[in-house]
Amino acid sequence: MKAYGTLLVIFFISISFNAQEFKFEKETIDYGKISKGANGERIFVFTNIGDQPLIIKNIQSSCGCTVPKKPEEPIMPGEKGEIKVSYDTKRVGGFSKAITIFSNAKKSRKIIKIKGIINKGVSLKKEKSMLSDS
């Protein structure tokens, strides 16, 4: 019985040492206030802080208006990876969407988020740049 308990402890310790982890530079990207039809693509950057290759198996968004793109190749230990997210900016109003990542990490499911407000008209930045070009 002691041998079984010892093996169980060693198993859990080895899992914790060999577990995959990844850390995001930002877990939420705030688009801020942008104009209708603006570029809706943003990039989440993460680092594999584990000691084995990180494999992103699947990514799902909370709505069809958000399209995530996962890295196709494994991310090696210490390397950075990217998840591209495109939001449909033709939808006016505030938004807050969740993107769920499924991987071989210690915590196999990770949620990242996007949020922002889509204005009906042209943004002030666009108006200023149009005025300064004249």
BAGUNU-953479 format. One record per residue (C-alpha): residue number from 1; residue in three letters; z, y, x negated. Coordinates in Angstrom, 2 decimals, decimal comma. Example, Ala and Ser with C-alpha at 12.3 -4.5 7.8 and 13.67 -1.06 7.14 Angstrom:
<doti><num>1</num><residu>Ala</residu><zz>7,80</zz><yy>-4,50</yy><xx>-12,30</xx></doti>
<doti><num>2</num><residu>Ser</residu><zz>7,14</zz><yy>-1,06</yy><xx>-13,67</xx></doti>
END
This chain:
<doti><num>1</num><residu>Met</residu><zz>0,00</zz><yy>0,00</yy><xx>0,00</xx></doti>
<doti><num>2</num><residu>Lys</residu><zz>0,77</zz><yy>2,35</yy><xx>-2,93</xx></doti>
<doti><num>3</num><residu>Ala</residu><zz>-2,64</zz><yy>1,66</yy><xx>-4,43</xx></doti>
<doti><num>4</num><residu>Tyr</residu><zz>-4,32</zz><yy>2,57</yy><xx>-1,14</xx></doti>
<doti><num>5</num><residu>Gly</residu><zz>-2,40</zz><yy>5,86</yy><xx>-0,95</xx></doti>
<doti><num>6</num><residu>Thr</residu><zz>-3,27</zz><yy>6,69</yy><xx>-4,57</xx></doti>
<doti><num>7</num><residu>Leu</residu><zz>-6,96</zz><yy>6,01</yy><xx>-3,96</xx></doti>
<doti><num>8</num><residu>Leu</residu><zz>-6,88</zz><yy>8,20</yy><xx>-0,87</xx></doti>
<doti><num>9</num><residu>Val</residu><zz>-5,35</zz><yy>11,10</yy><xx>-2,82</xx></doti>
<doti><num>10</num><residu>Ile</residu><zz>-7,91</zz><yy>10,72</yy><xx>-5,64</xx></doti>
<doti><num>11</num><residu>Phe</residu><zz>-10,73</zz><yy>10,66</yy><xx>-3,06</xx></doti>
<doti><num>12</num><residu>Phe</residu><zz>-9,62</zz><yy>13,94</yy><xx>-1,47</xx></doti>
<doti><num>13</num><residu>Ile</residu><zz>-9,15</zz><yy>15,60</yy><xx>-4,86</xx></doti>
<doti><num>14</num><residu>Ser</residu><zz>-12,63</zz><yy>14,53</yy><xx>-5,99</xx></doti>
<doti><num>15</num><residu>Ile</residu><zz>-14,16</zz><yy>15,89</yy><xx>-2,77</xx></doti>
<doti><num>16</num><residu>Ser</residu><zz>-12,54</zz><yy>19,27</yy><xx>-3,30</xx></doti>
<doti><num>17</num><residu>Phe</residu><zz>-13,78</zz><yy>19,49</yy><xx>-6,89</xx></doti>
<doti><num>18</num><residu>Asn</residu><zz>-17,34</zz><yy>18,43</yy><xx>-6,07</xx></doti>
<doti><num>19</num><residu>Ala</residu><zz>-17,72</zz><yy>20,39</yy><xx>-2,88</xx></doti>
<doti><num>20</num><residu>Gln</residu><zz>-20,58</zz><yy>22,79</yy><xx>-2,38</xx></doti>
<doti><num>21</num><residu>Glu</residu><zz>-19,89</zz><yy>26,39</yy><xx>-1,56</xx></doti>
<doti><num>22</num><residu>Phe</residu><zz>-21,98</zz><yy>29,48</yy><xx>-1,16</xx></doti>
<doti><num>23</num><residu>Lys</residu><zz>-20,97</zz><yy>33,11</yy><xx>-1,03</xx></doti>
<doti><num>24</num><residu>Phe</residu><zz>-22,95</zz><yy>35,85</yy><xx>0,70</xx></doti>
<doti><num>25</num><residu>Glu</residu><zz>-23,20</zz><yy>39,39</yy><xx>-0,64</xx></doti>
<doti><num>26</num><residu>Lys</residu><zz>-22,94</zz><yy>40,48</yy><xx>3,03</xx></doti>
<doti><num>27</num><residu>Glu</residu><zz>-22,18</zz><yy>38,23</yy><xx>5,99</xx></doti>
<doti><num>28</num><residu>Thr</residu><zz>-23,23</zz><yy>40,94</yy><xx>8,47</xx></doti>
<doti><num>29</num><residu>Ile</residu><zz>-26,26</zz><yy>43,19</yy><xx>8,11</xx></doti>
<doti><num>30</num><residu>Asp</residu><zz>-26,08</zz><yy>46,39</yy><xx>10,12</xx></doti>
<doti><num>31</num><residu>Tyr</residu><zz>-29,55</zz><yy>47,77</yy><xx>10,86</xx></doti>
<doti><num>32</num><residu>Gly</residu><zz>-27,93</zz><yy>51,00</yy><xx>12,01</xx></doti>
<doti><num>33</num><residu>Lys</residu><zz>-30,04</zz><yy>53,11</yy><xx>14,38</xx></doti>
<doti><num>34</num><residu>Ile</residu><zz>-33,74</zz><yy>52,38</yy><xx>13,98</xx></doti>
<doti><num>35</num><residu>Ser</residu><zz>-36,80</zz><yy>53,29</yy><xx>16,03</xx></doti>
<doti><num>36</num><residu>Lys</residu><zz>-38,61</zz><yy>50,94</yy><xx>18,38</xx></doti>
<doti><num>37</num><residu>Gly</residu><zz>-41,22</zz><yy>48,93</yy><xx>16,49</xx></doti>
<doti><num>38</num><residu>Ala</residu><zz>-39,61</zz><yy>49,53</yy><xx>13,06</xx></doti>
<doti><num>39</num><residu>Asn</residu><zz>-39,54</zz><yy>46,84</yy><xx>10,38</xx></doti>
<doti><num>40</num><residu>Gly</residu><zz>-37,06</zz><yy>44,23</yy><xx>11,64</xx></doti>
<doti><num>41</num><residu>Glu</residu><zz>-36,96</zz><yy>42,08</yy><xx>8,51</xx></doti>
<doti><num>42</num><residu>Arg</residu><zz>-33,75</zz><yy>41,89</yy><xx>6,47</xx></doti>
<doti><num>43</num><residu>Ile</residu><zz>-32,62</zz><yy>39,55</yy><xx>3,69</xx></doti>
<doti><num>44</num><residu>Phe</residu><zz>-29,25</zz><yy>37,87</yy><xx>3,27</xx></doti>
<doti><num>45</num><residu>Val</residu><zz>-28,56</zz><yy>37,11</yy><xx>-0,41</xx></doti>
<doti><num>46</num><residu>Phe</residu><zz>-26,13</zz><yy>34,34</yy><xx>-1,37</xx></doti>
<doti><num>47</num><residu>Thr</residu><zz>-24,98</zz><yy>32,54</yy><xx>-4,51</xx></doti>
<doti><num>48</num><residu>Asn</residu><zz>-24,33</zz><yy>28,82</yy><xx>-4,91</xx></doti>
<doti><num>49</num><residu>Ile</residu><zz>-20,76</zz><yy>28,85</yy><xx>-6,29</xx></doti>
<doti><num>50</num><residu>Gly</residu><zz>-20,49</zz><yy>25,05</yy><xx>-6,16</xx></doti>
<doti><num>51</num><residu>Asp</residu><zz>-21,24</zz><yy>22,55</yy><xx>-8,91</xx></doti>
<doti><num>52</num><residu>Gln</residu><zz>-24,08</zz><yy>20,69</yy><xx>-7,15</xx></doti>
<doti><num>53</num><residu>Pro</residu><zz>-27,44</zz><yy>21,80</yy><xx>-5,69</xx></doti>
<doti><num>54</num><residu>Leu</residu><zz>-27,01</zz><yy>23,55</yy><xx>-2,33</xx></doti>
<doti><num>55</num><residu>Ile</residu><zz>-29,39</zz><yy>22,38</yy><xx>0,39</xx></doti>
<doti><num>56</num><residu>Ile</residu><zz>-29,93</zz><yy>24,50</yy><xx>3,50</xx></doti>
<doti><num>57</num><residu>Lys</residu><zz>-30,80</zz><yy>21,87</yy><xx>6,08</xx></doti>
<doti><num>58</num><residu>Asn</residu><zz>-31,46</zz><yy>24,05</yy><xx>9,11</xx></doti>
<doti><num>59</num><residu>Ile</residu><zz>-30,94</zz><yy>27,57</yy><xx>10,47</xx></doti>
<doti><num>60</num><residu>Gln</residu><zz>-30,65</zz><yy>28,50</yy><xx>14,14</xx></doti>
<doti><num>61</num><residu>Ser</residu><zz>-30,42</zz><yy>31,93</yy><xx>15,76</xx></doti>
<doti><num>62</num><residu>Ser</residu><zz>-28,57</zz><yy>32,80</yy><xx>18,95</xx></doti>
<doti><num>63</num><residu>Cys</residu><zz>-31,78</zz><yy>34,08</yy><xx>20,58</xx></doti>
<doti><num>64</num><residu>Gly</residu><zz>-35,57</zz><yy>33,80</yy><xx>20,28</xx></doti>
<doti><num>65</num><residu>Cys</residu><zz>-35,74</zz><yy>37,50</yy><xx>19,32</xx></doti>
<doti><num>66</num><residu>Thr</residu><zz>-34,29</zz><yy>36,61</yy><xx>15,89</xx></doti>
<doti><num>67</num><residu>Val</residu><zz>-36,31</zz><yy>34,42</yy><xx>13,53</xx></doti>
<doti><num>68</num><residu>Pro</residu><zz>-34,56</zz><yy>33,18</yy><xx>10,36</xx></doti>
<doti><num>69</num><residu>Lys</residu><zz>-36,38</zz><yy>31,59</yy><xx>7,41</xx></doti>
<doti><num>70</num><residu>Lys</residu><zz>-34,50</zz><yy>29,22</yy><xx>5,13</xx></doti>
<doti><num>71</num><residu>Pro</residu><zz>-35,14</zz><yy>28,48</yy><xx>1,46</xx></doti>
<doti><num>72</num><residu>Glu</residu><zz>-37,22</zz><yy>25,32</yy><xx>1,14</xx></doti>
<doti><num>73</num><residu>Glu</residu><zz>-35,93</zz><yy>24,30</yy><xx>-2,31</xx></doti>
<doti><num>74</num><residu>Pro</residu><zz>-32,32</zz><yy>23,45</yy><xx>-3,23</xx></doti>
<doti><num>75</num><residu>Ile</residu><zz>-30,34</zz><yy>26,32</yy><xx>-4,76</xx></doti>
<doti><num>76</num><residu>Met</residu><zz>-28,89</zz><yy>25,21</yy><xx>-8,09</xx></doti>
<doti><num>77</num><residu>Pro</residu><zz>-25,28</zz><yy>25,98</yy><xx>-9,11</xx></doti>
<doti><num>78</num><residu>Gly</residu><zz>-24,88</zz><yy>29,64</yy><xx>-10,11</xx></doti>
<doti><num>79</num><residu>Glu</residu><zz>-28,28</zz><yy>30,63</yy><xx>-8,70</xx></doti>
<doti><num>80</num><residu>Lys</residu><zz>-29,00</zz><yy>33,07</yy><xx>-5,88</xx></doti>
<doti><num>81</num><residu>Gly</residu><zz>-30,90</zz><yy>32,26</yy><xx>-2,71</xx></doti>
<doti><num>82</num><residu>Glu</residu><zz>-32,25</zz><yy>34,27</yy><xx>0,22</xx></doti>
<doti><num>83</num><residu>Ile</residu><zz>-32,38</zz><yy>33,86</yy><xx>3,96</xx></doti>
<doti><num>84</num><residu>Lys</residu><zz>-34,93</zz><yy>36,15</yy><xx>5,60</xx></doti>
<doti><num>85</num><residu>Val</residu><zz>-34,25</zz><yy>37,27</yy><xx>9,16</xx></doti>
<doti><num>86</num><residu>Ser</residu><zz>-36,76</zz><yy>39,03</yy><xx>11,41</xx></doti>
<doti><num>87</num><residu>Tyr</residu><zz>-35,54</zz><yy>40,78</yy><xx>14,56</xx></doti>
<doti><num>88</num><residu>Asp</residu><zz>-37,92</zz><yy>41,87</yy><xx>17,34</xx></doti>
<doti><num>89</num><residu>Thr</residu><zz>-37,52</zz><yy>45,67</yy><xx>17,25</xx></doti>
<doti><num>90</num><residu>Lys</residu><zz>-39,58</zz><yy>46,16</yy><xx>20,41</xx></doti>
<doti><num>91</num><residu>Arg</residu><zz>-36,40</zz><yy>45,53</yy><xx>22,42</xx></doti>
<doti><num>92</num><residu>Val</residu><zz>-34,66</zz><yy>48,88</yy><xx>23,01</xx></doti>
<doti><num>93</num><residu>Gly</residu><zz>-30,85</zz><yy>49,07</yy><xx>22,93</xx></doti>
<doti><num>94</num><residu>Gly</residu><zz>-27,98</zz><yy>47,62</yy><xx>20,97</xx></doti>
<doti><num>95</num><residu>Phe</residu><zz>-28,03</zz><yy>44,10</yy><xx>19,59</xx></doti>
<doti><num>96</num><residu>Ser</residu><zz>-25,68</zz><yy>41,69</yy><xx>17,88</xx></doti>
<doti><num>97</num><residu>Lys</residu><zz>-27,03</zz><yy>38,27</yy><xx>16,95</xx></doti>
<doti><num>98</num><residu>Ala</residu><zz>-25,58</zz><yy>35,24</yy><xx>15,18</xx></doti>
<doti><num>99</num><residu>Ile</residu><zz>-27,47</zz><yy>33,04</yy><xx>12,76</xx></doti>
<doti><num>100</num><residu>Thr</residu><zz>-25,98</zz><yy>29,58</yy><xx>12,12</xx></doti>
<doti><num>101</num><residu>Ile</residu><zz>-26,69</zz><yy>27,89</yy><xx>8,79</xx></doti>
<doti><num>102</num><residu>Phe</residu><zz>-26,37</zz><yy>24,11</yy><xx>8,40</xx></doti>
<doti><num>103</num><residu>Ser</residu><zz>-26,07</zz><yy>22,88</yy><xx>4,80</xx></doti>
<doti><num>104</num><residu>Asn</residu><zz>-24,49</zz><yy>20,35</yy><xx>2,49</xx></doti>
<doti><num>105</num><residu>Ala</residu><zz>-21,68</zz><yy>22,84</yy><xx>1,70</xx></doti>
<doti><num>106</num><residu>Lys</residu><zz>-17,99</zz><yy>21,99</yy><xx>2,02</xx></doti>
<doti><num>107</num><residu>Lys</residu><zz>-18,04</zz><yy>23,88</yy><xx>5,33</xx></doti>
<doti><num>108</num><residu>Ser</residu><zz>-21,35</zz><yy>22,51</yy><xx>6,65</xx></doti>
<doti><num>109</num><residu>Arg</residu><zz>-21,81</zz><yy>25,27</yy><xx>9,26</xx></doti>
<doti><num>110</num><residu>Lys</residu><zz>-21,76</zz><yy>28,97</yy><xx>8,36</xx></doti>
<doti><num>111</num><residu>Ile</residu><zz>-22,40</zz><yy>31,93</yy><xx>10,66</xx></doti>
<doti><num>112</num><residu>Ile</residu><zz>-23,93</zz><yy>35,21</yy><xx>9,52</xx></doti>
<doti><num>113</num><residu>Lys</residu><zz>-24,75</zz><yy>38,16</yy><xx>11,80</xx></doti>
<doti><num>114</num><residu>Ile</residu><zz>-27,12</zz><yy>41,05</yy><xx>12,35</xx></doti>
<doti><num>115</num><residu>Lys</residu><zz>-26,48</zz><yy>44,08</yy><xx>14,52</xx></doti>
<doti><num>116</num><residu>Gly</residu><zz>-27,90</zz><yy>47,51</yy><xx>15,25</xx></doti>
<doti><num>117</num><residu>Ile</residu><zz>-29,38</zz><yy>49,86</yy><xx>17,80</xx></doti>
<doti><num>118</num><residu>Ile</residu><zz>-33,07</zz><yy>50,26</yy><xx>18,63</xx></doti>
<doti><num>119</num><residu>Asn</residu><zz>-33,94</zz><yy>53,80</yy><xx>19,81</xx></doti>
<doti><num>120</num><residu>Lys</residu><zz>-36,78</zz><yy>54,50</yy><xx>22,22</xx></doti>
<doti><num>121</num><residu>Gly</residu><zz>-38,33</zz><yy>57,32</yy><xx>20,20</xx></doti>
<doti><num>122</num><residu>Val</residu><zz>-39,17</zz><yy>58,11</yy><xx>16,60</xx></doti>
<doti><num>123</num><residu>Ser</residu><zz>-36,19</zz><yy>58,22</yy><xx>14,22</xx></doti>
<doti><num>124</num><residu>Leu</residu><zz>-35,12</zz><yy>61,51</yy><xx>12,64</xx></doti>
<doti><num>125</num><residu>Lys</residu><zz>-36,01</zz><yy>60,21</yy><xx>9,18</xx></doti>
<doti><num>126</num><residu>Lys</residu><zz>-39,61</zz><yy>59,65</yy><xx>10,30</xx></doti>
<doti><num>127</num><residu>Glu</residu><zz>-39,80</zz><yy>63,10</yy><xx>11,88</xx></doti>
<doti><num>128</num><residu>Lys</residu><zz>-38,47</zz><yy>64,77</yy><xx>8,71</xx></doti>
<doti><num>129</num><residu>Ser</residu><zz>-40,96</zz><yy>62,93</yy><xx>6,50</xx></doti>
<doti><num>130</num><residu>Met</residu><zz>-43,82</zz><yy>63,90</yy><xx>8,81</xx></doti>
<doti><num>131</num><residu>Leu</residu><zz>-42,76</zz><yy>67,55</yy><xx>8,70</xx></doti>
<doti><num>132</num><residu>Ser</residu><zz>-42,39</zz><yy>67,62</yy><xx>4,92</xx></doti>
<doti><num>133</num><residu>Asp</residu><zz>-45,87</zz><yy>66,12</yy><xx>4,40</xx></doti>
<doti><num>134</num><residu>Ser</residu><zz>-47,51</zz><yy>69,00</yy><xx>6,32</xx></doti>
END
